[in-house]
Amino acid sequence: MFISGADIAEYMLVVARTTTLDELEMQGKPKSHGLSLFLVDTKSKGLEKTPIDIGLSDELTQFQLFFDNVEVPADQLIGQQDNGTFAMFNSLNPERILAAAICTGISEAALRKAVDYAKERRVFKNTPIGAYQAISHPLAEVKIWLEAVKLMTYRAAWAFDKDLNPAEVGTYANMAKFLGADLAIKAVDAAIETHGGLGFAEETGLITQWVGARLLKTAPVSREMILNYVSEWNLGLPRSY
């Protein structure tokens, strides 16, 4: 479900089970083991792609994929057999970093638009609305969080660039995405509040930004899965799923 760009991609990464759950149970290994990562040709026989209408930009194409006896050559195995979970997380870390960067971009654009309007819009005694704390304080709070999220995103990108342990990179990447997604929604919402009714007008583009920000709260990884990761890998708590 929700495979992005399956209509234009030539190949895709697919995680498939190569050791049965019964075998893993006999070996005393968790269910997350026994998975392998493969590079699959999107034109493979038996691979069916069904579009999903998600009501967003036409550029954000999403598909549901069905595999019916799809054969994959042995040389298309990525990494070692049964080690796909770890290989997959190596590829997911930069995705989370990218999502965090997108969130900071959305936040910065929304904040800039709100600040410009708060300086221009004048009401009582020809005073800019930005002079009122009900307008200025939410925007100031967004600015504070924006700088913090930028630093976490830079830290995650640095860790990935330095090829640190994937689990450590995952910590920074997940935290950056978690904070970034929350900030993006907060920033766009503050911009809408600043504009008042005009915030819902198509000309401002804020509603489109809000939908994009809300999407990033759920994808490419939900906040719940990020909390699972931090609970297990950073706090040492028992695995919850």
LINVEN-V548681 format. One record per residue. N is the residue number from 1. SS is DSSP state (helix for helix, strand for strand, loop for the rest). PHI is phi in degrees with one decimal (none if undefined). Layout:
{{N & SS & PHI} {N & SS & PHI}}
//
This chain:
{{1 & loop & none} {2 & loop & 54.1} {3 & strand & -94.4} {4 & strand & -76.3} {5 & loop & 63.1} {6 & loop & -65.6} {7 & loop & -81.3} {8 & loop & -115.4} {9 & loop & -73.1} {10 & loop & -88.3} {11 & strand & -136.8} {12 & strand & -140.4} {13 & strand & -89.2} {14 & strand & -125.9} {15 & strand & -94.7} {16 & strand & -130.8} {17 & strand & -78.3} {18 & loop & -115.6} {19 & loop & -131.7} {20 & loop & -67.2} {21 & helix & -64.1} {22 & helix & -63.4} {23 & helix & -64.6} {24 & helix & -64.0} {25 & helix & -64.4} {26 & helix & -65.1} {27 & helix & -85.5} {28 & loop & 72.2} {29 & loop & -106.8} {30 & loop & -70.6} {31 & loop & -65.4} {32 & loop & -72.2} {33 & loop & -86.5} {34 & loop & 76.8} {35 & strand & -112.3} {36 & strand & -126.1} {37 & strand & -106.7} {38 & strand & -125.7} {39 & strand & -96.4} {40 & strand & -114.6} {41 & strand & -69.0} {42 & loop & -70.3} {43 & loop & -98.3} {44 & loop & -61.2} {45 & loop & -65.5} {46 & loop & 94.5} {47 & strand & -95.3} {48 & strand & -113.7} {49 & strand & -115.7} {50 & strand & -115.7} {51 & strand & -63.6} {52 & strand & -117.5} {53 & loop & -82.8} {54 & loop & -104.9} {55 & loop & 69.9} {56 & loop & -112.9} {57 & loop & -57.3} {58 & loop & -62.3} {59 & loop & -74.1} {60 & loop & -92.9} {61 & loop & -74.4} {62 & strand & -129.4} {63 & strand & -137.9} {64 & strand & -103.9} {65 & strand & -109.2} {66 & strand & -123.9} {67 & strand & -108.1} {68 & loop & -117.7} {69 & loop & 54.8} {70 & loop & -73.3} {71 & loop & -97.3} {72 & loop & -123.5} {73 & loop & -59.2} {74 & helix & -61.1} {75 & helix & -76.2} {76 & helix & -93.7} {77 & strand & -71.6} {78 & strand & -98.4} {79 & loop & 74.8} {80 & loop & -95.8} {81 & loop & -62.2} {82 & loop & 69.4} {83 & strand & -114.8} {84 & helix & -66.9} {85 & helix & -59.7} {86 & helix & -72.7} {87 & helix & -64.1} {88 & helix & -63.9} {89 & helix & -64.2} {90 & helix & -62.3} {91 & helix & -84.1} {92 & helix & -79.2} {93 & helix & -58.6} {94 & helix & -63.8} {95 & helix & -64.2} {96 & helix & -67.4} {97 & helix & -63.8} {98 & helix & -62.2} {99 & helix & -61.5} {100 & helix & -63.1} {101 & helix & -65.5} {102 & helix & -61.9} {103 & helix & -62.2} {104 & helix & -66.9} {105 & helix & -64.7} {106 & helix & -59.9} {107 & helix & -63.2} {108 & helix & -66.4} {109 & helix & -65.0} {110 & helix & -64.8} {111 & helix & -64.4} {112 & helix & -61.5} {113 & helix & -64.9} {114 & helix & -66.5} {115 & helix & -64.5} {116 & helix & -59.2} {117 & helix & -68.7} {118 & helix & -64.8} {119 & helix & -81.7} {120 & helix & -87.2} {121 & loop & -72.3} {122 & strand & -121.2} {123 & loop & -128.3} {124 & helix & -57.3} {125 & helix & 55.9} {126 & helix & 60.2} {127 & loop & -90.9} {128 & strand & -60.8} {129 & helix & -63.4} {130 & helix & -66.8} {131 & helix & -78.1} {132 & loop & -93.6} {133 & helix & -62.9} {134 & helix & -62.2} {135 & helix & -95.1} {136 & helix & -73.2} {137 & helix & -65.2} {138 & helix & -60.3} {139 & helix & -71.1} {140 & helix & -63.8} {141 & helix & -65.3} {142 & helix & -60.7} {143 & helix & -60.9} {144 & helix & -62.0} {145 & helix & -65.9} {146 & helix & -60.9} {147 & helix & -65.3} {148 & helix & -66.9} {149 & helix & -66.8} {150 & helix & -58.0} {151 & helix & -61.7} {152 & helix & -66.1} {153 & helix & -67.4} {154 & helix & -61.4} {155 & helix & -63.9} {156 & helix & -64.8} {157 & helix & -65.1} {158 & helix & -63.0} {159 & helix & -62.5} {160 & helix & -67.7} {161 & helix & -64.5} {162 & loop & -84.8} {163 & loop & 57.3} {164 & loop & -71.3} {165 & loop & -52.1} {166 & helix & -53.8} {167 & helix & -66.0} {168 & helix & -70.6} {169 & helix & -60.4} {170 & helix & -60.5} {171 & helix & -59.8} {172 & helix & -67.1} {173 & helix & -63.9} {174 & helix & -66.8} {175 & helix & -65.8} {176 & helix & -63.7} {177 & helix & -67.0} {178 & helix & -58.9} {179 & helix & -67.6} {180 & helix & -62.9} {181 & helix & -65.5} {182 & helix & -63.3} {183 & helix & -65.5} {184 & helix & -58.0} {185 & helix & -64.4} {186 & helix & -62.3} {187 & helix & -67.4} {188 & helix & -67.1} {189 & helix & -62.5} {190 & helix & -64.9} {191 & helix & -66.4} {192 & helix & -63.3} {193 & helix & -60.8} {194 & helix & -62.8} {195 & helix & -79.3} {196 & helix & 66.3} {197 & helix & -60.6} {198 & helix & -63.3} {199 & helix & -62.7} {200 & helix & -94.1} {201 & loop & -73.5} {202 & helix & -61.9} {203 & helix & -63.0} {204 & helix & -79.9} {205 & loop & 73.9} {206 & helix & -72.7} {207 & helix & -66.4} {208 & helix & -61.8} {209 & helix & -64.4} {210 & helix & -64.0} {211 & helix & -61.9} {212 & helix & -63.5} {213 & helix & -65.2} {214 & helix & -66.3} {215 & helix & -60.1} {216 & helix & -71.6} {217 & helix & -73.3} {218 & helix & -99.7} {219 & loop & -125.0} {220 & loop & -80.6} {221 & loop & -148.0} {222 & loop & -75.4} {223 & helix & -63.4} {224 & helix & -65.1} {225 & helix & -68.9} {226 & helix & -65.7} {227 & helix & -64.9} {228 & helix & -60.7} {229 & helix & -62.2} {230 & helix & -64.2} {231 & helix & -59.6} {232 & helix & -79.9} {233 & helix & -84.9} {234 & helix & -104.9} {235 & loop & -103.8} {236 & loop & 71.7} {237 & loop & -82.6} {238 & loop & -60.5} {239 & loop & -61.9} {240 & loop & -104.8} {241 & loop & -148.5}}
//
